[in-house]
Amino acid sequence: MIRYALQCDGGHGFEAWFGASADYDDQAARGLVECPICGSHGVSKQIMAPAVTGTRKVAAGPDLAKMQGMMMQVAREVRSHVEQNFDYVGDAFAREARDIHEGRSEKREIYGEATPEEVRKLREDGVPCAPLPPAPPDPSRLN
């Protein structure tokens, strides 16, 4: 893989990755390289310092698998807490959240289902709501 610093004829700078240097030349000749900002196909390579590695040891980056595992565990814990401590109201969530917000129903923590349109209207009206993390897949069933 090779990364190029590119610039369109409109002056927008951006970077793009290619499988090999010949891939950029081929794609540019066929008009497939375009500016992600303005869509111009007048794109050229810019001067870029090569990535040269030294002999000094560099600290290893984050363990992405470990971080993913931690995030999945946190999502499971959040979901479990909500399911154990909040009232499930099913598809009446939007109506019940609005009633609680406007004082027509007792104040309590709830969860349930709502359509994207219902959620948009709740947010527009200042009714606090947030999506519940989806149930992460069972780690023993991941490939």
Buried (B, 14 or more C-beta within 10 A) or exposed (E): EEEBEBBBEEEBEBEBEBEEEEBBEEBBEEEEBBBEEEEBEBBEBEEEEEEEEEEEEEEEEEEEEEEEBEEBEEBBEEBEEBEEEBEEBEEBBBBBBBBBBEEEBEEEEBBBEBEEEBBEBBEEEEBEBEEBBEEBEEEEEEE
